[in-house]
């Protein structure tokens, strides 16, 4: 048996994780999304969502901006160009893997 | 903004993890694969590969069998029916996500 290439090399752990992937998908489709919307969407606690957002922000895939609306602070997330690029790479890796099985 | 459904609900953490996904892909294509082949393929240490294989085995997605060939012990991995089903579900979830962006 000769070694064939690793079948899943295109998956980056930061983007690939399902909750972070879900967040990036939503941000790629929307202009921006706020913390409570993302929280409802992915069904995480404040702490867990905050941790995933930090991972994405530290990797330069997403930016957070805080604003005050009325008297309430809101946190808005937007995807960066790098975030879109990494999401595209993830989707391309998924497409490759799926087509491998469709042949 | 109304809550839309979570965009990545079909991803199961056990199957989705890139190294475990790679192992299942190879096992779905081959009849069986031995420990050292899988190790070369995914580029993991013995300990890390062993842990991923345990996770897959505990979830009933893969079976390990030990044999002695010559004087050397070999460990063979095969995918179970449940493993194929879960891999199919993962690929279907990937297909859905990719097609969401192709529209």
N, CA and C atoms of all chains as a GROMACS GRO file, in nm:
protein
  618
    1UNK      N    1   0.086  -0.119   0.000
    1UNK     CA    2   0.000   0.000   0.000
    1UNK      C    3   0.090   0.124   0.000
    2UNK      N    4   0.084   0.205  -0.104
    2UNK     CA    5   0.163   0.329  -0.105
    2UNK      C    6   0.083   0.439  -0.038
    3UNK      N    7   0.156   0.538   0.015
    3UNK     CA    8   0.087   0.646   0.085
    3UNK      C    9   0.025   0.742  -0.017
    4UNK      N   10  -0.104   0.758  -0.012
    4UNK     CA   11  -0.168   0.859  -0.095
    4UNK      C   12  -0.174   0.989  -0.014
    5UNK      N   13  -0.202   1.101  -0.078
    5UNK     CA   14  -0.205   1.225   0.000
    5UNK      C   15  -0.318   1.225   0.101
    6UNK      N   16  -0.296   1.293   0.210
    6UNK     CA   17  -0.397   1.316   0.312
    6UNK      C   18  -0.525   1.369   0.246
    7UNK      N   19  -0.639   1.306   0.272
    7UNK     CA   20  -0.761   1.347   0.201
    7UNK      C   21  -0.824   1.477   0.253
    8UNK      N   22  -0.780   1.525   0.367
    8UNK     CA   23  -0.845   1.646   0.422
    8UNK      C   24  -0.742   1.753   0.461
    9UNK      N   25  -0.649   1.786   0.369
    9UNK     CA   26  -0.545   1.882   0.406
    9UNK      C   27  -0.593   2.026   0.402
   10UNK      N   28  -0.704   2.052   0.332
   10UNK     CA   29  -0.748   2.191   0.313
   10UNK      C   30  -0.827   2.247   0.429
   11UNK      N   31  -0.848   2.164   0.531
   11UNK     CA   32  -0.931   2.211   0.642
   11UNK      C   33  -0.846   2.275   0.750
   12UNK      N   34  -0.874   2.401   0.777
   12UNK     CA   35  -0.804   2.475   0.880
   12UNK      C   36  -0.886   2.468   1.009
   13UNK      N   37  -0.823   2.430   1.119
   13UNK     CA   38  -0.897   2.406   1.244
   13UNK      C   39  -0.975   2.530   1.291
   14UNK      N   40  -0.922   2.648   1.263
   14UNK     CA   41  -0.990   2.769   1.310
   14UNK      C   42  -1.124   2.788   1.238
   15UNK      N   43  -1.122   2.772   1.106
   15UNK     CA   44  -1.244   2.794   1.026
   15UNK      C   45  -1.336   2.673   1.032
   16UNK      N   46  -1.277   2.554   1.042
   16UNK     CA   47  -1.352   2.429   1.025
   16UNK      C   48  -1.447   2.399   1.140
   17UNK      N   49  -1.414   2.446   1.260
   17UNK     CA   50  -1.496   2.416   1.378
   17UNK      C   51  -1.640   2.462   1.353
   18UNK      N   52  -1.741   2.373   1.373
   18UNK     CA   53  -1.877   2.403   1.327
   18UNK      C   54  -1.936   2.536   1.375
   19UNK      N   55  -1.917   2.572   1.501
   19UNK     CA   56  -1.974   2.699   1.547
   19UNK      C   57  -1.906   2.818   1.481
   20UNK      N   58  -1.774   2.812   1.471
   20UNK     CA   59  -1.702   2.923   1.406
   20UNK      C   60  -1.736   2.930   1.258
   21UNK      N   61  -1.748   2.812   1.196
   21UNK     CA   62  -1.788   2.808   1.055
   21UNK      C   63  -1.927   2.869   1.037
   22UNK      N   64  -2.018   2.836   1.126
   22UNK     CA   65  -2.153   2.893   1.120
   22UNK      C   66  -2.151   3.045   1.133
   23UNK      N   67  -2.069   3.095   1.224
   23UNK     CA   68  -2.057   3.240   1.244
   23UNK      C   69  -2.004   3.306   1.116
   24UNK      N   70  -1.899   3.247   1.057
   24UNK     CA   71  -1.841   3.305   0.935
   24UNK      C   72  -1.940   3.302   0.819
   25UNK      N   73  -2.016   3.192   0.809
   25UNK     CA   74  -2.116   3.182   0.702
   25UNK      C   75  -2.218   3.295   0.713
   26UNK      N   76  -2.266   3.317   0.834
   26UNK     CA   77  -2.365   3.423   0.855
   26UNK      C   78  -2.304   3.560   0.827
   27UNK      N   79  -2.182   3.581   0.871
   27UNK     CA   80  -2.117   3.711   0.849
   27UNK      C   81  -2.082   3.734   0.702
   28UNK      N   82  -2.058   3.625   0.629
   28UNK     CA   83  -2.029   3.638   0.486
   28UNK      C   84  -2.156   3.677   0.409
   29UNK      N   85  -2.271   3.642   0.466
   29UNK     CA   86  -2.398   3.671   0.397
   29UNK      C   87  -2.460   3.803   0.443
   30UNK      N   88  -2.435   3.838   0.569
   30UNK     CA   89  -2.491   3.963   0.622
   30UNK      C   90  -2.381   4.069   0.625
   31UNK      N   91  -2.421   4.193   0.630
   31UNK     CA   92  -2.326   4.302   0.640
   31UNK      C   93  -2.254   4.295   0.774
   32UNK      N   94  -2.332   4.274   0.877
   32UNK     CA   95  -2.280   4.262   1.013
   32UNK      C   96  -2.385   4.189   1.096
   33UNK      N   97  -2.345   4.136   1.210
   33UNK     CA   98  -2.441   4.071   1.299
   33UNK      C   99  -2.403   4.106   1.442
   34UNK      N  100  -2.501   4.119   1.529
   34UNK     CA  101  -2.466   4.154   1.666
   34UNK      C  102  -2.457   4.029   1.754
   35UNK      N  103  -2.398   4.048   1.869
   35UNK     CA  104  -2.368   3.938   1.960
   35UNK      C  105  -2.492   3.854   1.993
   36UNK      N  106  -2.604   3.922   2.022
   36UNK     CA  107  -2.721   3.844   2.067
   36UNK      C  108  -2.783   3.765   1.951
   37UNK      N  109  -2.770   3.820   1.830
   37UNK     CA  110  -2.818   3.745   1.713
   37UNK      C  111  -2.734   3.619   1.692
   38UNK      N  112  -2.603   3.636   1.699
   38UNK     CA  113  -2.512   3.520   1.681
   38UNK      C  114  -2.536   3.417   1.789
   39UNK      N  115  -2.559   3.466   1.909
   39UNK     CA  116  -2.582   3.377   2.023
   39UNK      C  117  -2.707   3.291   2.001
   40UNK      N  118  -2.814   3.357   1.956
   40UNK     CA  119  -2.939   3.284   1.926
   40UNK      C  120  -2.915   3.184   1.814
   41UNK      N  121  -2.841   3.228   1.715
   41UNK     CA  122  -2.819   3.146   1.596
   41UNK      C  123  -2.743   3.017   1.627
   42UNK      N  124  -2.632   3.031   1.697
   42UNK     CA  125  -2.549   2.912   1.718
   42UNK      C  126  -2.582   2.841   1.849
   43UNK      N  127  -2.669   2.904   1.933
   43UNK     CA  128  -2.714   2.837   2.055
   43UNK      C  129  -2.603   2.814   2.156
   44UNK      N  130  -2.517   2.913   2.174
   44UNK     CA  131  -2.409   2.901   2.271
   44UNK      C  132  -2.433   2.994   2.390
   45UNK      N  133  -2.363   2.965   2.499
   45UNK     CA  134  -2.364   3.059   2.613
   45UNK      C  135  -2.280   3.181   2.575
   46UNK      N  136  -2.296   3.290   2.650
   46UNK     CA  137  -2.214   3.410   2.629
   46UNK      C  138  -2.066   3.376   2.628
   47UNK      N  139  -2.026   3.295   2.728
   47UNK     CA  140  -1.883   3.263   2.742
   47UNK      C  141  -1.829   3.186   2.623
   48UNK      N  142  -1.905   3.083   2.579
   48UNK     CA  143  -1.859   3.003   2.465
   48UNK      C  144  -1.857   3.083   2.336
   49UNK      N  145  -1.962   3.164   2.315
   49UNK     CA  146  -1.964   3.246   2.194
   49UNK      C  147  -1.847   3.344   2.197
   50UNK      N  148  -1.825   3.405   2.314
   50UNK     CA  149  -1.715   3.500   2.329
   50UNK      C  150  -1.580   3.437   2.295
   51UNK      N  151  -1.564   3.312   2.338
   51UNK     CA  152  -1.437   3.243   2.310
   51UNK      C  153  -1.419   3.217   2.160
   52UNK      N  154  -1.527   3.172   2.095
   52UNK     CA  155  -1.516   3.149   1.950
   52UNK      C  156  -1.490   3.280   1.875
   53UNK      N  157  -1.556   3.388   1.919
   53UNK     CA  158  -1.534   3.517   1.852
   53UNK      C  159  -1.390   3.564   1.873
   54UNK      N  160  -1.335   3.540   1.992
   54UNK     CA  161  -1.195   3.578   2.016
   54UNK      C  162  -1.100   3.502   1.925
   55UNK      N  163  -1.127   3.372   1.908
   55UNK     CA  164  -1.041   3.292   1.820
   55UNK      C  165  -1.046   3.349   1.677
   56UNK      N  166  -1.166   3.381   1.631
   56UNK     CA  167  -1.181   3.436   1.496
   56UNK      C  168  -1.116   3.574   1.483
   57UNK      N  169  -1.132   3.655   1.588
   57UNK     CA  170  -1.074   3.790   1.584
   57UNK      C  171  -0.921   3.783   1.590
   58UNK      N  172  -0.868   3.698   1.678
   58UNK     CA  173  -0.722   3.684   1.689
   58UNK      C  174  -0.660   3.636   1.558
   59UNK      N  175  -0.735   3.556   1.482
   59UNK     CA  176  -0.684   3.505   1.355
   59UNK      C  177  -0.706   3.606   1.242
   60UNK      N  178  -0.766   3.719   1.273
   60UNK     CA  179  -0.787   3.824   1.173
   60UNK      C  180  -0.900   3.792   1.075
   61UNK      N  181  -0.990   3.702   1.116
   61UNK     CA  182  -1.098   3.660   1.024
   61UNK      C  183  -1.224   3.743   1.044
   62UNK      N  184  -1.233   3.810   1.157
   62UNK     CA  185  -1.354   3.882   1.194
   62UNK      C  186  -1.316   4.000   1.283
   63UNK      N  187  -1.395   4.107   1.275
   63UNK     CA  188  -1.370   4.221   1.363
   63UNK      C  189  -1.493   4.250   1.447
   64UNK      N  190  -1.468   4.290   1.571
   64UNK     CA  191  -1.578   4.330   1.659
   64UNK      C  192  -1.574   4.481   1.680
   65UNK      N  193  -1.690   4.543   1.675
   65UNK     CA  194  -1.699   4.685   1.709
   65UNK      C  195  -1.811   4.703   1.810
   66UNK      N  196  -1.784   4.785   1.911
   66UNK     CA  197  -1.886   4.811   2.012
   66UNK      C  198  -1.953   4.945   1.984
   67UNK      N  199  -2.084   4.951   2.004
   67UNK     CA  200  -2.153   5.079   1.991
   67UNK      C  201  -2.255   5.090   2.103
   68UNK      N  202  -2.299   5.212   2.130
   68UNK     CA  203  -2.406   5.233   2.228
   68UNK      C  204  -2.531   5.274   2.151
   69UNK      N  205  -2.639   5.197   2.167
   69UNK     CA  206  -2.765   5.234   2.100
   69UNK      C  207  -2.869   5.251   2.208
   70UNK      N  208  -2.928   5.374   2.218
   70UNK     CA  209  -3.010   5.408   2.334
   70UNK      C  210  -2.914   5.409   2.450
   71UNK      N  211  -2.942   5.332   2.551
   71UNK     CA  212  -2.846   5.320   2.661
   71UNK      C  213  -2.775   5.186   2.660
   72UNK      N  214  -2.806   5.102   2.557
   72UNK     CA  215  -2.754   4.965   2.558
   72UNK      C  216  -2.629   4.950   2.473
   73UNK      N  217  -2.528   4.887   2.530
   73UNK     CA  218  -2.410   4.859   2.448
   73UNK      C  219  -2.439   4.742   2.354
   74UNK      N  220  -2.395   4.754   2.231
   74UNK     CA  221  -2.409   4.641   2.138
   74UNK      C  222  -2.274   4.610   2.077
   75UNK      N  223  -2.253   4.482   2.052
   75UNK     CA  224  -2.128   4.438   1.990
   75UNK      C  225  -2.160   4.385   1.851
   76UNK      N  226  -2.098   4.446   1.752
   76UNK     CA  227  -2.122   4.406   1.614
   76UNK      C  228  -2.002   4.331   1.558
   77UNK      N  229  -2.030   4.225   1.487
   77UNK     CA  230  -1.923   4.148   1.423
   77UNK      C  231  -1.932   4.164   1.272
   78UNK      N  232  -1.818   4.181   1.207
   78UNK     CA  233  -1.812   4.182   1.061
   78UNK      C  234  -1.698   4.090   1.016
   79UNK      N  235  -1.714   4.031   0.899
   79UNK     CA  236  -1.610   3.943   0.846
   79UNK      C  237  -1.504   4.030   0.778
   80UNK      N  238  -1.378   3.990   0.786
   80UNK     CA  239  -1.270   4.063   0.718
   80UNK      C  240  -1.246   4.002   0.580
   81UNK      N  241  -1.162   4.067   0.499
   81UNK     CA  242  -1.126   4.010   0.368
   81UNK      C  243  -1.056   3.876   0.388
   82UNK      N  244  -0.970   3.872   0.489
   82UNK     CA  245  -0.901   3.746   0.520
   82UNK      C  246  -1.001   3.637   0.561
   83UNK      N  247  -1.105   3.679   0.634
   83UNK     CA  248  -1.208   3.585   0.675
   83UNK      C  249  -1.281   3.526   0.556
   84UNK      N  250  -1.314   3.612   0.459
   84UNK     CA  251  -1.380   3.563   0.337
   84UNK      C  252  -1.291   3.466   0.260
   85UNK      N  253  -1.162   3.500   0.255
   85UNK     CA  254  -1.067   3.417   0.182
   85UNK      C  255  -1.056   3.278   0.248
   86UNK      N  256  -1.048   3.278   0.381
   86UNK     CA  257  -1.037   3.150   0.453
   86UNK      C  258  -1.167   3.069   0.443
   87UNK      N  259  -1.280   3.138   0.445
   87UNK     CA  260  -1.408   3.067   0.428
   87UNK      C  261  -1.416   3.007   0.288
   88UNK      N  262  -1.372   3.082   0.187
   88UNK     CA  263  -1.370   3.030   0.050
   88UNK      C  264  -1.282   2.905   0.040
   89UNK      N  265  -1.166   2.908   0.108
   89UNK     CA  266  -1.076   2.793   0.105
   89UNK      C  267  -1.141   2.672   0.172
   90UNK      N  268  -1.212   2.695   0.280
   90UNK     CA  269  -1.283   2.587   0.349
   90UNK      C  270  -1.390   2.527   0.258
   91UNK      N  271  -1.467   2.613   0.193
   91UNK     CA  272  -1.573   2.564   0.104
   91UNK      C  273  -1.513   2.488  -0.015
   92UNK      N  274  -1.397   2.536  -0.064
   92UNK     CA  275  -1.330   2.466  -0.174
   92UNK      C  276  -1.284   2.327  -0.129
   93UNK      N  277  -1.233   2.317  -0.007
   93UNK     CA  278  -1.189   2.187   0.046
   93UNK      C  279  -1.308   2.093   0.062
   94UNK      N  280  -1.422   2.149   0.106
   94UNK     CA  281  -1.544   2.067   0.117
   94UNK      C  282  -1.588   2.019  -0.021
   95UNK      N  283  -1.584   2.110  -0.118
   95UNK     CA  284  -1.624   2.076  -0.254
   95UNK      C  285  -1.536   1.962  -0.308
   96UNK      N  286  -1.406   1.971  -0.285
   96UNK     CA  287  -1.313   1.866  -0.329
   96UNK      C  288  -1.346   1.732  -0.267
   97UNK      N  289  -1.372   1.734  -0.136
   97UNK     CA  290  -1.399   1.608  -0.067
   97UNK      C  291  -1.530   1.546  -0.116
   98UNK      N  292  -1.631   1.630  -0.132
   98UNK     CA  293  -1.761   1.581  -0.180
   98UNK      C  294  -1.747   1.524  -0.320
   99UNK      N  295  -1.673   1.593  -0.408
   99UNK     CA  296  -1.663   1.546  -0.546
   99UNK      C  297  -1.580   1.417  -0.554
  100UNK      N  298  -1.491   1.398  -0.459
  100UNK     CA  299  -1.414   1.272  -0.452
  100UNK      C  300  -1.508   1.151  -0.438
  101UNK      N  301  -1.620   1.173  -0.370
  101UNK     CA  302  -1.715   1.064  -0.349
  101UNK      C  303  -1.820   1.055  -0.459
  102UNK      N  304  -1.830   1.163  -0.537
  102UNK     CA  305  -1.930   1.162  -0.644
  102UNK      C  306  -1.877   1.099  -0.771
  103UNK      N  307  -1.745   1.082  -0.776
  103UNK     CA  308  -1.684   1.024  -0.897
  103UNK      C  309  -1.722   0.876  -0.911
  104UNK      N  310  -3.377   4.195   1.254
  104UNK     CA  311  -3.316   4.074   1.204
  104UNK      C  312  -3.384   3.952   1.270
  105UNK      N  313  -3.449   3.870   1.192
  105UNK     CA  314  -3.510   3.749   1.250
  105UNK      C  315  -3.407   3.637   1.252
  106UNK      N  316  -3.424   3.544   1.345
  106UNK     CA  317  -3.327   3.434   1.356
  106UNK      C  318  -3.348   3.335   1.243
  107UNK      N  319  -3.248   3.316   1.163
  107UNK     CA  320  -3.256   3.212   1.061
  107UNK      C  321  -3.196   3.086   1.122
  108UNK      N  322  -3.218   2.971   1.057
  108UNK     CA  323  -3.163   2.848   1.117
  108UNK      C  324  -3.010   2.849   1.117
  109UNK      N  325  -2.955   2.786   1.214
  109UNK     CA  326  -2.811   2.764   1.223
  109UNK      C  327  -2.760   2.707   1.090
  110UNK      N  328  -2.659   2.768   1.030
  110UNK     CA  329  -2.616   2.722   0.898
  110UNK      C  330  -2.533   2.594   0.898
  111UNK      N  331  -2.488   2.549   1.012
  111UNK     CA  332  -2.402   2.430   1.013
  111UNK      C  333  -2.449   2.324   1.114
  112UNK      N  334  -2.580   2.289   1.110
  112UNK     CA  335  -2.632   2.197   1.210
  112UNK      C  336  -2.597   2.051   1.181
  113UNK      N  337  -2.561   2.022   1.054
  113UNK     CA  338  -2.541   1.883   1.016
  113UNK      C  339  -2.404   1.829   1.051
  114UNK      N  340  -2.319   1.914   1.108
  114UNK     CA  341  -2.182   1.870   1.136
  114UNK      C  342  -2.171   1.811   1.275
  115UNK      N  343  -2.130   1.686   1.278
  115UNK     CA  344  -2.111   1.616   1.404
  115UNK      C  345  -1.963   1.626   1.443
  116UNK      N  346  -1.937   1.668   1.566
  116UNK     CA  347  -1.798   1.695   1.608
  116UNK      C  348  -1.707   1.572   1.594
  117UNK      N  349  -1.764   1.454   1.611
  117UNK     CA  350  -1.680   1.334   1.604
  117UNK      C  351  -1.630   1.310   1.461
  118UNK      N  352  -1.721   1.322   1.364
  118UNK     CA  353  -1.684   1.296   1.224
  118UNK      C  354  -1.614   1.416   1.162
  119UNK      N  355  -1.652   1.536   1.207
  119UNK     CA  356  -1.611   1.660   1.140
  119UNK      C  357  -1.463   1.693   1.159
  120UNK      N  358  -1.406   1.649   1.270
  120UNK     CA  359  -1.266   1.683   1.302
  120UNK      C  360  -1.175   1.634   1.186
  121UNK      N  361  -1.091   1.723   1.131
  121UNK     CA  362  -1.021   1.690   1.006
  121UNK      C  363  -0.942   1.558   1.007
  122UNK      N  364  -0.870   1.526   1.113
  122UNK     CA  365  -0.795   1.400   1.111
  122UNK      C  366  -0.888   1.279   1.112
  123UNK      N  367  -0.994   1.286   1.195
  123UNK     CA  368  -1.089   1.174   1.198
  123UNK      C  369  -1.164   1.163   1.066
  124UNK      N  370  -1.198   1.277   1.008
  124UNK     CA  371  -1.264   1.277   0.877
  124UNK      C  372  -1.173   1.213   0.772
  125UNK      N  373  -1.046   1.248   0.775
  125UNK     CA  374  -0.949   1.190   0.682
  125UNK      C  375  -0.940   1.039   0.697
  126UNK      N  376  -0.938   0.994   0.822
  126UNK     CA  377  -0.932   0.849   0.848
  126UNK      C  378  -1.056   0.780   0.792
  127UNK      N  379  -1.174   0.836   0.818
  127UNK     CA  380  -1.298   0.775   0.769
  127UNK      C  381  -1.304   0.774   0.616
  128UNK      N  382  -1.256   0.881   0.554
  128UNK     CA  383  -1.255   0.888   0.408
  128UNK      C  384  -1.171   0.774   0.350
  129UNK      N  385  -1.052   0.757   0.407
  129UNK     CA  386  -0.964   0.650   0.359
  129UNK      C  387  -1.026   0.513   0.384
  130UNK      N  388  -1.086   0.495   0.501
  130UNK     CA  389  -1.147   0.365   0.532
  130UNK      C  390  -1.271   0.338   0.447
  131UNK      N  391  -1.340   0.444   0.406
  131UNK     CA  392  -1.458   0.426   0.320
  131UNK      C  393  -1.416   0.383   0.181
  132UNK      N  394  -1.294   0.420   0.143
  132UNK     CA  395  -1.246   0.387   0.008
  132UNK      C  396  -1.168   0.256   0.005
  133UNK      N  397  -1.100   0.225   0.114
  133UNK     CA  398  -1.021   0.102   0.120
  133UNK      C  399  -1.098  -0.002   0.200
  134UNK      N  400  -1.064  -0.126   0.179
  134UNK     CA  401  -1.126  -0.233   0.254
  134UNK      C  402  -1.088  -0.221   0.401
  135UNK      N  403  -0.961  -0.197   0.424
  135UNK     CA  404  -0.908  -0.181   0.559
  135UNK      C  405  -0.775  -0.108   0.547
  136UNK      N  406  -0.729  -0.051   0.657
  136UNK     CA  407  -0.599   0.016   0.656
  136UNK      C  408  -0.531  -0.013   0.788
  137UNK      N  409  -0.398  -0.025   0.786
  137UNK     CA  410  -0.331  -0.056   0.912
  137UNK      C  411  -0.279   0.072   0.979
  138UNK      N  412  -0.246   0.057   1.105
  138UNK     CA  413  -0.208   0.170   1.189
  138UNK      C  414  -0.096   0.252   1.126
  139UNK      N  415   0.008   0.186   1.075
  139UNK     CA  416   0.123   0.263   1.026
  139UNK      C  417   0.089   0.337   0.896
  140UNK      N  418   0.000   0.281   0.816
  140UNK     CA  419  -0.045   0.350   0.696
  140UNK      C  420  -0.123   0.477   0.734
  141UNK      N  421  -0.216   0.462   0.827
  141UNK     CA  422  -0.296   0.577   0.870
  141UNK      C  423  -0.206   0.684   0.932
  142UNK      N  424  -0.107   0.638   1.007
  142UNK     CA  425  -0.015   0.731   1.072
  142UNK      C  426   0.060   0.815   0.968
  143UNK      N  427   0.110   0.747   0.863
  143UNK     CA  428   0.181   0.819   0.756
  143UNK      C  429   0.086   0.916   0.687
  144UNK      N  430  -0.034   0.868   0.665
  144UNK     CA  431  -0.132   0.947   0.590
  144UNK      C  432  -0.168   1.076   0.661
  145UNK      N  433  -0.205   1.068   0.787
  145UNK     CA  434  -0.252   1.188   0.856
  145UNK      C  435  -0.140   1.262   0.929
  146UNK      N  436  -0.021   1.201   0.932
  146UNK     CA  437   0.094   1.272   0.989
  146UNK      C  438   0.081   1.299   1.139
  147UNK      N  439   0.032   1.200   1.213
  147UNK     CA  440   0.018   1.217   1.358
  147UNK      C  441   0.117   1.128   1.432
  148UNK      N  442   0.139   1.161   1.559
  148UNK     CA  443   0.217   1.072   1.645
  148UNK      C  444   0.132   0.949   1.677
  149UNK      N  445   0.196   0.842   1.725
  149UNK     CA  446   0.122   0.723   1.768
  149UNK      C  447   0.012   0.758   1.867
  150UNK      N  448   0.047   0.843   1.964
  150UNK     CA  449  -0.048   0.878   2.071
  150UNK      C  450  -0.170   0.951   2.016
  151UNK      N  451  -0.144   1.050   1.930
  151UNK     CA  452  -0.256   1.127   1.875
  151UNK      C  453  -0.343   1.043   1.783
  152UNK      N  454  -0.279   0.961   1.698
  152UNK     CA  455  -0.358   0.874   1.611
  152UNK      C  456  -0.440   0.778   1.696
  153UNK      N  457  -0.377   0.722   1.800
  153UNK     CA  458  -0.447   0.629   1.888
  153UNK      C  459  -0.570   0.692   1.952
  154UNK      N  460  -0.555   0.818   1.992
  154UNK     CA  461  -0.670   0.887   2.054
  154UNK      C  462  -0.783   0.908   1.954
  155UNK      N  463  -0.749   0.950   1.832
  155UNK     CA  464  -0.854   0.968   1.731
  155UNK      C  465  -0.923   0.835   1.698
  156UNK      N  466  -0.842   0.729   1.689
  156UNK     CA  467  -0.902   0.598   1.659
  156UNK      C  468  -0.994   0.552   1.773
  157UNK      N  469  -0.954   0.581   1.896
  157UNK     CA  470  -1.040   0.546   2.011
  157UNK      C  471  -1.173   0.620   2.005
  158UNK      N  472  -1.167   0.749   1.971
  158UNK     CA  473  -1.291   0.827   1.961
  158UNK      C  474  -1.383   0.766   1.855
  159UNK      N  475  -1.325   0.731   1.740
  159UNK     CA  476  -1.405   0.672   1.632
  159UNK      C  477  -1.459   0.534   1.670
  160UNK      N  478  -1.376   0.456   1.741
  160UNK     CA  479  -1.418   0.322   1.781
  160UNK      C  480  -1.528   0.331   1.888
  161UNK      N  481  -1.509   0.419   1.985
  161UNK     CA  482  -1.609   0.435   2.092
  161UNK      C  483  -1.744   0.479   2.035
  162UNK      N  484  -1.741   0.556   1.927
  162UNK     CA  485  -1.865   0.603   1.866
  162UNK      C  486  -1.924   0.498   1.771
  163UNK      N  487  -1.855   0.385   1.757
  163UNK     CA  488  -1.907   0.277   1.672
  163UNK      C  489  -1.890   0.304   1.523
  164UNK      N  490  -1.798   0.395   1.488
  164UNK     CA  491  -1.781   0.432   1.348
  164UNK      C  492  -1.673   0.349   1.279
  165UNK      N  493  -1.589   0.286   1.359
  165UNK     CA  494  -1.474   0.214   1.307
  165UNK      C  495  -1.440   0.100   1.402
  166UNK      N  496  -1.385  -0.008   1.345
  166UNK     CA  497  -1.342  -0.120   1.429
  166UNK      C  498  -1.195  -0.148   1.410
  167UNK      N  499  -1.129  -0.183   1.519
  167UNK     CA  500  -0.988  -0.220   1.512
  167UNK      C  501  -0.975  -0.371   1.535
  168UNK      N  502  -0.890  -0.434   1.455
  168UNK     CA  503  -0.859  -0.575   1.478
  168UNK      C  504  -0.709  -0.592   1.478
  169UNK      N  505  -0.660  -0.670   1.573
  169UNK     CA  506  -0.516  -0.695   1.580
  169UNK      C  507  -0.485  -0.829   1.519
  170UNK      N  508  -0.375  -0.835   1.446
  170UNK     CA  509  -0.331  -0.964   1.392
  170UNK      C  510  -0.179  -0.972   1.408
  171UNK      N  511  -0.128  -1.095   1.399
  171UNK     CA  512   0.017  -1.114   1.400
  171UNK      C  513   0.059  -1.158   1.260
  172UNK      N  514   0.148  -1.084   1.197
  172UNK     CA  515   0.197  -1.123   1.065
  172UNK      C  516   0.347  -1.139   1.073
  173UNK      N  517   0.396  -1.260   1.045
  173UNK     CA  518   0.536  -1.292   1.076
  173UNK      C  519   0.543  -1.288   1.228
  174UNK      N  520   0.633  -1.210   1.279
  174UNK     CA  521   0.638  -1.193   1.425
  174UNK      C  522   0.582  -1.058   1.468
  175UNK      N  523   0.536  -0.978   1.369
  175UNK     CA  524   0.496  -0.841   1.402
  175UNK      C  525   0.347  -0.829   1.423
  176UNK      N  526   0.308  -0.762   1.530
  176UNK     CA  527   0.166  -0.735   1.549
  176UNK      C  528   0.122  -0.621   1.456
  177UNK      N  529   0.007  -0.637   1.395
  177UNK     CA  530  -0.047  -0.526   1.314
  177UNK      C  531  -0.188  -0.495   1.360
  178UNK      N  532  -0.224  -0.368   1.351
  178UNK     CA  533  -0.358  -0.325   1.389
  178UNK      C  534  -0.429  -0.277   1.263
  179UNK      N  535  -0.541  -0.342   1.233
  179UNK     CA  536  -0.617  -0.306   1.113
  179UNK      C  537  -0.744  -0.231   1.150
  180UNK      N  538  -0.774  -0.128   1.076
  180UNK     CA  539  -0.896  -0.050   1.098
  180UNK      C  540  -0.991  -0.072   0.980
  181UNK      N  541  -1.121  -0.090   1.012
  181UNK     CA  542  -1.224  -0.095   0.907
  181UNK      C  543  -1.339  -0.004   0.948
  182UNK      N  544  -1.406   0.052   0.850
  182UNK     CA  545  -1.520   0.139   0.879
  182UNK      C  546  -1.643   0.051   0.902
  183UNK      N  547  -1.731   0.093   0.993
  183UNK     CA  548  -1.855   0.018   1.018
  183UNK      C  549  -1.968   0.075   0.930
  184UNK      N  550  -2.081   0.006   0.930
  184UNK     CA  551  -2.196   0.061   0.855
  184UNK      C  552  -2.238   0.195   0.912
  185UNK      N  553  -2.234   0.203   1.045
  185UNK     CA  554  -2.266   0.330   1.110
  185UNK      C  555  -2.166   0.439   1.070
  186UNK      N  556  -2.040   0.401   1.056
  186UNK     CA  557  -1.937   0.496   1.013
  186UNK      C  558  -1.964   0.551   0.874
  187UNK      N  559  -2.004   0.461   0.783
  187UNK     CA  560  -2.039   0.504   0.647
  187UNK      C  561  -2.158   0.598   0.648
  188UNK      N  562  -2.256   0.566   0.732
  188UNK     CA  563  -2.377   0.648   0.741
  188UNK      C  564  -2.341   0.789   0.792
  189UNK      N  565  -2.257   0.794   0.896
  189UNK     CA  566  -2.219   0.924   0.952
  189UNK      C  567  -2.132   1.003   0.855
  190UNK      N  568  -2.045   0.933   0.781
  190UNK     CA  569  -1.964   1.002   0.680
  190UNK      C  570  -2.054   1.057   0.570
  191UNK      N  571  -2.153   0.979   0.528
  191UNK     CA  572  -2.248   1.027   0.426
  191UNK      C  573  -2.321   1.152   0.475
  192UNK      N  574  -2.360   1.152   0.603
  192UNK     CA  575  -2.431   1.268   0.659
  192UNK      C  576  -2.340   1.392   0.660
  193UNK      N  577  -2.214   1.370   0.694
  193UNK     CA  578  -2.116   1.480   0.694
  193UNK      C  579  -2.099   1.537   0.552
  194UNK      N  580  -2.086   1.447   0.454
  194UNK     CA  581  -2.069   1.491   0.316
  194UNK      C  582  -2.194   1.564   0.266
  195UNK      N  583  -2.311   1.518   0.311
  195UNK     CA  584  -2.436   1.584   0.272
  195UNK      C  585  -2.442   1.725   0.332
  196UNK      N  586  -2.396   1.739   0.457
  196UNK     CA  587  -2.395   1.871   0.522
  196UNK      C  588  -2.298   1.964   0.449
  197UNK      N  589  -2.184   1.910   0.406
  197UNK     CA  590  -2.088   1.990   0.329
  197UNK      C  591  -2.149   2.034   0.196
  198UNK      N  592  -2.215   1.940   0.131
  198UNK     CA  593  -2.280   1.970   0.002
  198UNK      C  594  -2.381   2.082   0.018
  199UNK      N  595  -2.462   2.074   0.126
  199UNK     CA  596  -2.562   2.179   0.152
  199UNK      C  597  -2.496   2.316   0.170
  200UNK      N  598  -2.389   2.318   0.249
  200UNK     CA  599  -2.324   2.445   0.279
  200UNK      C  600  -2.261   2.504   0.152
  201UNK      N  601  -2.196   2.418   0.074
  201UNK     CA  602  -2.134   2.464  -0.051
  201UNK      C  603  -2.240   2.517  -0.146
  202UNK      N  604  -2.354   2.447  -0.157
  202UNK     CA  605  -2.455   2.489  -0.254
  202UNK      C  606  -2.523   2.618  -0.209
  203UNK      N  607  -2.524   2.643  -0.079
  203UNK     CA  608  -2.576   2.769  -0.026
  203UNK      C  609  -2.500   2.888  -0.084
  204UNK      N  610  -2.371   2.868  -0.108
  204UNK     CA  611  -2.288   2.977  -0.161
  204UNK      C  612  -2.285   2.979  -0.312
  205UNK      N  613  -2.330   2.871  -0.374
  205UNK     CA  614  -2.328   2.867  -0.520
  205UNK      C  615  -2.455   2.927  -0.581
  206UNK      N  616  -2.555   2.948  -0.493
  206UNK     CA  617  -2.682   3.002  -0.546
  206UNK      C  618  -2.667   3.148  -0.589
   0.00000   0.00000   0.00000
